[in-house]
Structure formats: C-alpha cells, structure tokens
Amino acid sequence: MKALAVIGYHHSGKTTTVIALVTALRARGYSVATIKDIHSEKYRADTPGKNSALHIEAGSIQTIARGLYDTAIIYPKQLNLSEMITHINADFLIIEGMKDAAVPKIVCGSEPAQLDELIDDTCIGISSLNAKQRISHLNLPVFNLPEEKDQLCERVLSSAFEILPLAEEECCGRCGGSCFDMAGNIVQGRKERSDCVLDHQNRLMLKVDGKEVVIVPFVQNILKDTIQAIVNNLHNIARDKDIEIQIRH
C-alpha cells in the first residue's frame, strides 16, 4: 500500500485536497483509504452515554459499532500509524494531518512563512487555493485546486511509494536513520525504496490472523536463535532447513 499525508494549518485546504486526490485516484481505478488526524480536545470517536461507549467504559479493549449504513471500530486509546494500517487494505492511503508520518507529503497553504515552517524533505508539492504566483518562489510544484486536480494526482502517482515498516529507530536504524529520514531521502532521490534494510533482512516472518507483523532485526535474531537452538536439540531433524510454527488458540 502506498501512502501520502496532506498537511497544513487550519483552513488551509487540507480536506479539499484530500477529497480531490481520493476522487482522482478512484477515477483511475485505485482503491483509496483515508485517515483524518484530529487534534481537537472536544472530539471523540464515540458519543458518551451511548451503548457502544458504555462497552468501552466497562473495559472492552475494542468495540465494533455496526449500523445499517456503516461500521466503526473503536479503541479506547490513540493508535499510532503502524497500528492503524494493520486494519487498512487499499492501493493508496491518504492521511489528513500527521506531519511526522514517514510518508511523502503535500503541504497546503499560500502563506510563505507557514509553508517554510511545514516543508521538509518528505514534501512533494504544494496545494493552494489561491494564486500560484504568491508562492512560486518555493522549489516545489504548486497545484491550484480544483483546476489542477489531475496534475496533483499525477504528481502523487509518480512520487508515492510503498509505506515503510515504521520501525522505531532504536530498534532498527539499519539504514542509518529513522523511517522518517528514509522517506525524506527517497523523496529527494538520495535513496531508493528498495534501500530499506528491514524489508530485505526479514529472515523471520510472523503472521497473526493472516496479517504479517513487522519485527525489527534485533527481535528477529532473538526469536530465530531461540527457535533454532530448540530445533537443533531435537532428534532426527535436518539442519539448515526452513522452520514453520503455527499456534492456534
């Protein structure tokens, strides 16, 4: 799955940009999922006092609210991006917000001071609802919406890449930095997506309910060495062969 974040200040056109991208990508035959990062202290995914909220208050670690027209999965905590994407299956993920996400970004706005604050190596373009000439001095392509929706979509198609493992730097860092650093290096052309070391050193694979779980190299080595030591002490077992373990509850 490829991912992109749309970032900017309040009322800078983030939602307009997300809707434009979703519409354009769907028109090209791609499946698209979205995440909206909300910072308001007043926002709650569930309504206090309703039955589903009472389930959470009673101690449920996950509640699914199914209605006639939609279904919501509610967790009583803030999930990080790596936790959320385990529930998402689409060609593209468009995130509204999450400036610190290790994905390419479109920055929304037209005020140079705000743009200078938001732009970093992960940025691939600017979405503006105002005149292009006001921000043409920045070294990034500027897309005026809604007129240039298709051009913005083409930029995303040419610049987005498969989402990185999102491992903690202290647990991986084999590429010399964090996944955020790697995303910036890919966008700037200093590295390729295939340079991610974790993707290519996955000698141990863990799947839970059919979904692969990313394990950083340090933990991989511990599990691999432990399992291999146990197997090597069994009788009549061939050495240096693939080992498969299934645990069913």
Summary of the structure (lengths in Angstrom):
residues: 249
radius of gyration: 21.7
end to end distance: 29.5
largest distance: 75.2
contacts: 650
relative contact order: 0.15
helix: 33%
strand: 18%
